[in-house]
Amino acid sequence: MDGVQKEAYLREYEVLKKKGKPFFPYAIMKDSTMALIVVAMIMVLSLVLGAEQGPKADPTTTTFVPRPEWYFFFLFELLRVLKPPELVPFATILIPTACMVLLLLLPFYDRGPERRPERRPVAMAAMSLTIIAMAFLTYEGANTGPPSAIEEAAAKSVTPGKEIVAQSGCLACHKIGDNGGTLGPNLTHIASRIPRNGILRSLRAGPGIMPAFNSLPPKKLQQIADYLATLN
């Protein structure tokens, strides 16, 4: 923008400013009225349709599957994709914070007067990639199976030990493949680290905070050990 264009812009701005309406109370009244209408609609819908209430939280259960709200599905999926523990801070803190800071600082580092989309290829490409990435991660996060997904396929499995692992809540603490929790060691390749007899002793003794499984019949313990011994 050269000096002539800038001067013309300032003159036009002053004319429009004098013709316009003041922010207070005109704009504030409009925003306040719209906010009250939205709140009233939410109250009416909640009274007429009701609010969905889930089951009460049970701190003793080992089969609860935590799921975020839908607008956090993209972060949920990002955290699931970045599997190494050392990358968890990037998915939970650094990446979301950096994106938010860049968005807040947009008026300061994007000072160009051009606002037509076809003349802003970099900004449009960045916006498009961000929307596509968030939409894809949200879709994947919404359709990701819970940690207990293996339980659904266990009935069709020919391995009895796999079904027992699914039914006993092992995946609440341990991870097998893409399913399971992270409180306990990852069992995806446990057979490459611990022999079958060592797995069986761990099931009986319950090392660390892991509960012992002596209450299970010996045959089921053997079947669990047989199944885990194949994970290498």
FENVEN-V881135 format. One record per backbone hydrogen bond with DSSP energy under -0.5 kcal/mol. CO is the residue of the C=O (numbers start at 1). NH is the residue of the N-H. If there is no record, write none. Layout:
CO_NH / CO_NH
This chain:
2_6 / 3_7 / 4_8 / 5_9 / 6_10 / 7_11 / 8_12 / 9_13 / 10_14 / 11_15 / 12_16 / 13_17 / 14_18 / 15_19 / 16_20 / 22_26 / 22_27 / 23_25 / 23_27 / 23_28 / 25_29 / 26_30 / 27_31 / 28_32 / 29_33 / 30_34 / 31_35 / 32_36 / 33_37 / 34_38 / 35_39 / 36_40 / 37_41 / 38_42 / 39_43 / 40_44 / 41_45 / 42_46 / 43_47 / 44_48 / 45_49 / 45_50 / 46_50 / 52_54 / 57_59 / 58_61 / 64_66 / 69_72 / 70_73 / 72_76 / 73_77 / 74_78 / 75_79 / 76_80 / 77_81 / 78_82 / 81_83 / 84_87 / 85_88 / 87_91 / 88_92 / 89_93 / 89_94 / 90_95 / 93_97 / 94_98 / 95_99 / 96_100 / 97_101 / 98_102 / 99_103 / 100_104 / 101_105 / 103_106 / 105_108 / 105_109 / 106_110 / 109_111 / 116_119 / 117_120 / 120_124 / 121_125 / 122_126 / 123_127 / 124_128 / 125_129 / 126_130 / 127_131 / 128_132 / 129_133 / 130_134 / 131_135 / 132_136 / 133_137 / 134_138 / 135_139 / 136_140 / 137_141 / 138_142 / 139_143 / 140_144 / 146_149 / 147_150 / 148_151 / 148_152 / 149_152 / 149_153 / 150_154 / 151_155 / 153_156 / 153_157 / 154_157 / 158_160 / 159_162 / 159_163 / 160_164 / 161_165 / 162_166 / 163_167 / 164_168 / 165_170 / 166_169 / 169_172 / 170_173 / 170_174 / 171_181 / 173_184 / 174_181 / 175_187 / 175_188 / 176_179 / 179_176 / 187_190 / 189_192 / 190_193 / 190_194 / 195_199 / 196_200 / 197_201 / 198_202 / 199_203 / 200_204 / 201_205 / 202_206 / 203_213 / 207_210 / 213_216 / 217_220 / 217_221 / 218_222 / 219_223 / 220_224 / 221_225 / 222_226 / 223_227 / 224_228 / 225_229 / 227_230 / 228_231 / 230_232 / 231_191 / 231_192
